[in-house]
Amino acid sequence: MESEDRLSLAGKVAIVTGAAGGIGGATARLLLRRGAKVMIADLDGTDIRLDETENCATKLGDCAEEAEVRRLVEATVSRFGGLDILVANAGIEGALKPIDELSLTEFEQVLRVNVIGVWLAIKSAAAAMKKSGGGSIVALSSVAGTVGFPGMAAYTASKHAVLGLVKTAALELGRAKIRVNAVAPGPIDNRMMQSLGNQLGGGNPNAFRTFIEGRVPMSRYGTNEEIAQLIAFLASDAASYCTGGLYLADGGYVAG
């Protein structure tokens, strides 16, 4: 019973960036079910499938623009009275091609969203969490943050960088009672993996999926909801001694 209570997010205030995406949307819904008040954020509200309620609000903006991220945090604190949880989920795969074929613009775009965006989110959230006595920050890395992937130089570099940010932030913010962790999803059945299949599958995304599933010991793609469960755990008091870590949810992909 005690462990179940520590998984509850009742009374907590959360921000979820990239909430129009599969993992972001699943996470926002789960946090709401666990009792949190949630500010959902994305660049474009077209694909956000959550309605505003007493416990759920929406703020649109660019995660890589400092002023917009600051306004996101300010709007959350103003609406819900504080900030306890940040899920820095916003990210893009960008153009997938060999290193010597990537343009500077393509490379910079991915790093701007996936690295600068995460840094700005951590920076702004930490300031608010210090005022309220602590909190939990969960940033989305990837299995591509642990190993290399041909054709994915910018994305892989960005996800390695997220882990570096998380480790440093955990060291700096621990005394302020702010925990900082990274989640590394493996292949997940959502839009991003479909994009990877289309770009890297040589015109046959189904064959790409079969190939990837063949490298996963559990022989399947994961679901958005499975990643959300891990994020919600790290956001909760049940993970009170977890900080600075990388938590894989990859069906054993990296173990092979």
C-alpha positions as CSV (number, residue, x, y, z in Angstrom):
1,M,0.0,0.0,0.0
2,E,2.8,2.4,0.9
3,S,4.6,1.8,-2.5
4,E,1.3,2.5,-4.3
5,D,0.9,5.8,-2.5
6,R,4.4,6.8,-3.4
7,L,3.5,6.2,-7.1
8,S,0.7,8.7,-6.8
9,L,1.2,12.1,-8.3
10,A,-1.7,13.7,-6.4
11,G,-0.9,17.4,-5.7
12,K,2.0,17.5,-8.1
13,V,2.3,19.9,-11.0
14,A,4.0,18.8,-14.2
15,I,5.1,20.1,-17.6
16,V,5.3,17.7,-20.5
17,T,7.0,19.1,-23.7
18,G,6.4,17.5,-27.0
19,A,3.0,16.5,-25.9
20,A,1.6,16.2,-29.4
21,G,3.9,13.2,-29.9
22,G,3.2,9.6,-29.0
23,I,5.3,9.3,-25.9
24,G,4.5,12.8,-24.8
25,G,0.8,12.4,-25.2
26,A,0.8,9.0,-23.4
27,T,2.9,10.5,-20.6
28,A,0.6,13.5,-20.1
29,R,-2.5,11.2,-19.9
30,L,-0.8,8.9,-17.4
31,L,0.3,11.8,-15.2
32,L,-3.2,13.1,-15.2
33,R,-4.6,9.7,-14.2
34,R,-2.1,9.5,-11.4
35,G,-3.4,12.8,-10.0
36,A,-1.0,15.4,-11.3
37,K,-2.0,18.8,-12.8
38,V,-0.3,18.9,-16.2
39,M,0.7,21.7,-18.6
40,I,1.1,20.2,-22.0
41,A,3.4,21.9,-24.4
42,D,4.3,21.6,-28.0
43,L,5.2,23.7,-31.0
44,D,1.8,23.2,-32.7
45,G,-1.4,22.3,-31.0
46,T,-3.0,20.7,-34.0
47,D,-2.1,17.1,-32.9
48,I,-2.5,17.6,-29.2
49,R,-5.3,15.2,-28.3
50,L,-6.0,16.4,-24.7
51,D,-8.7,18.9,-23.8
52,E,-8.1,21.6,-21.3
53,T,-9.7,21.0,-17.9
54,E,-9.3,22.1,-14.4
55,N,-6.1,19.9,-14.1
56,C,-4.8,20.2,-17.7
57,A,-3.8,23.3,-19.7
58,T,-2.0,23.9,-23.0
59,K,0.9,26.2,-23.8
60,L,2.3,26.4,-27.4
61,G,5.8,27.5,-28.1
62,D,9.3,26.6,-29.4
63,C,11.3,24.5,-27.0
64,A,14.5,25.9,-28.4
65,E,13.6,29.6,-27.7
66,E,14.6,30.7,-24.3
67,A,11.9,33.3,-23.8
68,E,9.2,30.9,-24.8
69,V,10.4,28.2,-22.5
70,R,10.6,30.7,-19.7
71,R,7.0,31.8,-20.4
72,L,5.9,28.1,-20.4
73,V,7.3,27.7,-16.8
74,E,5.8,31.0,-15.7
75,A,2.4,30.1,-17.1
76,T,2.5,26.7,-15.3
77,V,3.4,28.3,-12.0
78,S,0.7,30.9,-12.5
79,R,-2.0,28.4,-13.4
80,F,-1.2,25.6,-10.9
81,G,0.8,27.3,-8.2
82,G,4.2,25.7,-8.7
83,L,6.2,23.1,-10.5
84,D,7.2,19.6,-9.3
85,I,7.8,17.6,-12.5
86,L,9.3,18.3,-15.9
87,V,9.2,15.8,-18.7
88,A,11.6,17.2,-21.3
89,N,10.3,15.0,-24.2
90,A,10.3,17.3,-27.2
91,G,12.6,16.0,-29.9
92,I,13.0,15.4,-33.6
93,E,14.7,12.7,-35.7
94,G,15.6,15.2,-38.5
95,A,17.2,14.1,-41.8
96,L,18.7,10.6,-41.7
97,K,21.7,10.2,-44.0
98,P,25.4,9.6,-43.9
99,I,27.6,12.1,-42.1
100,D,29.2,13.4,-45.3
101,E,25.8,14.0,-46.8
102,L,24.3,16.0,-43.9
103,S,24.1,19.7,-44.4
104,L,25.1,22.1,-41.6
105,T,21.5,23.3,-41.4
106,E,20.1,19.7,-41.0
107,F,22.7,18.9,-38.2
108,E,22.1,22.1,-36.3
109,Q,18.3,21.8,-36.5
110,V,18.4,18.4,-34.6
111,L,20.9,19.7,-32.0
112,R,18.8,22.9,-31.5
113,V,15.6,21.0,-30.6
114,N,17.1,17.9,-28.9
115,V,19.9,19.5,-27.0
116,I,19.3,23.2,-26.6
117,G,15.6,22.5,-26.0
118,V,16.4,20.1,-23.2
119,W,18.9,22.4,-21.6
120,L,16.5,25.3,-21.7
121,A,13.8,23.2,-20.2
122,I,16.0,22.0,-17.3
123,K,17.4,25.5,-16.7
124,S,13.9,27.1,-16.5
125,A,12.3,24.3,-14.5
126,A,15.1,24.1,-12.0
127,A,14.7,27.8,-11.1
128,A,11.0,27.2,-10.3
129,M,11.6,23.9,-8.5
130,K,14.2,25.5,-6.2
131,K,11.5,28.0,-5.0
132,S,9.2,25.1,-4.2
133,G,11.7,22.9,-2.5
134,G,12.6,20.3,-5.1
135,G,11.2,18.2,-7.9
136,S,11.9,15.6,-10.6
137,I,13.2,16.2,-14.1
138,V,13.0,13.4,-16.7
139,A,14.6,14.0,-20.1
140,L,14.2,11.8,-23.1
141,S,17.3,10.3,-24.5
142,S,17.3,7.1,-26.6
143,V,19.1,3.8,-27.2
144,A,20.8,6.1,-29.7
145,G,22.2,7.9,-26.7
146,T,24.2,4.7,-25.8
147,V,25.5,3.4,-29.1
148,G,26.1,4.5,-32.7
149,F,23.6,4.2,-35.6
150,P,24.6,4.5,-39.2
151,G,22.7,7.3,-40.9
152,M,21.7,8.9,-37.7
153,A,24.7,11.1,-36.8
154,A,22.8,14.2,-35.7
155,Y,20.1,12.3,-33.7
156,T,22.7,10.0,-32.1
157,A,24.9,12.9,-31.1
158,S,22.0,14.8,-29.7
159,K,20.8,11.9,-27.5
160,H,24.3,11.3,-26.2
161,A,24.4,15.0,-25.3
162,V,21.1,14.7,-23.4
163,L,22.7,12.1,-21.1
164,G,25.6,14.5,-20.4
165,L,23.2,17.2,-19.5
166,V,21.3,14.9,-17.2
167,K,24.4,13.7,-15.3
168,T,25.7,17.2,-14.9
169,A,22.3,18.6,-13.8
170,A,21.9,15.8,-11.3
171,L,25.3,16.7,-9.7
172,E,24.4,20.4,-9.6
173,L,20.8,20.2,-8.4
174,G,20.9,17.3,-5.9
175,R,21.3,19.6,-2.9
176,A,18.3,21.5,-4.0
177,K,16.3,18.2,-3.8
178,I,15.9,18.1,-7.6
179,R,16.3,14.7,-9.2
180,V,17.3,14.5,-12.8
181,N,17.1,11.3,-14.9
182,A,17.1,10.2,-18.5
183,V,14.9,7.6,-20.2
184,A,16.2,5.8,-23.2
185,P,13.4,4.2,-25.3
186,G,14.2,1.6,-27.8
187,P,12.2,1.1,-31.0
188,I,8.7,2.3,-30.2
189,D,5.6,1.9,-32.3
190,N,4.9,5.5,-33.1
191,R,5.4,8.2,-35.8
192,M,9.1,8.6,-35.2
193,M,9.9,5.0,-35.8
194,Q,7.8,5.1,-38.9
195,S,9.9,8.0,-40.1
196,L,13.1,6.1,-39.4
197,G,11.7,3.1,-41.4
198,N,10.8,5.4,-44.3
199,Q,14.2,7.1,-44.4
200,L,16.5,4.2,-43.6
201,G,14.4,1.3,-45.0
202,G,15.6,1.7,-48.6
203,G,12.0,2.1,-49.8
204,N,10.7,-0.9,-47.7
205,P,9.7,0.3,-44.2
206,N,8.2,-3.1,-43.4
207,A,11.5,-4.8,-44.0
208,F,13.2,-2.2,-41.8
209,R,10.7,-3.0,-39.0
210,T,11.3,-6.8,-39.4
211,F,15.1,-6.2,-39.2
212,I,14.8,-4.1,-36.1
213,E,12.4,-6.5,-34.3
214,G,14.9,-9.2,-35.1
215,R,17.5,-7.4,-33.0
216,V,15.1,-7.0,-30.1
217,P,15.2,-9.9,-27.7
218,M,11.5,-9.4,-26.9
219,S,10.9,-9.5,-30.7
220,R,8.6,-6.5,-30.9
221,Y,8.4,-2.7,-30.8
222,G,7.5,-1.1,-27.5
223,T,4.5,1.1,-26.9
224,N,4.2,4.8,-26.0
225,E,2.4,3.7,-22.8
226,E,5.3,1.5,-21.7
227,I,7.6,4.4,-21.9
228,A,5.1,6.6,-20.0
229,Q,5.0,4.1,-17.2
230,L,8.8,4.4,-16.7
231,I,8.6,8.2,-16.9
232,A,5.8,8.3,-14.3
233,F,7.8,6.1,-11.9
234,L,10.9,8.4,-12.1
235,A,8.6,11.5,-11.6
236,S,7.1,9.9,-8.5
237,D,8.3,9.7,-4.9
238,A,8.8,6.0,-5.5
239,A,12.0,6.9,-7.3
240,S,13.2,9.2,-4.4
241,Y,16.8,7.9,-4.5
242,C,17.1,7.9,-8.3
243,T,19.1,10.7,-9.9
244,G,21.7,11.0,-12.6
245,G,20.7,7.7,-14.2
246,L,19.9,6.4,-17.7
247,Y,16.9,4.1,-17.7
248,L,16.6,1.9,-20.7
249,A,13.2,0.7,-22.0
250,D,14.3,-1.1,-25.1
251,G,13.1,-4.7,-24.9
252,G,16.8,-5.7,-24.4
253,Y,18.0,-4.1,-27.7
254,V,21.2,-2.7,-26.2
255,A,22.0,-5.9,-24.3
256,G,22.5,-7.8,-27.5
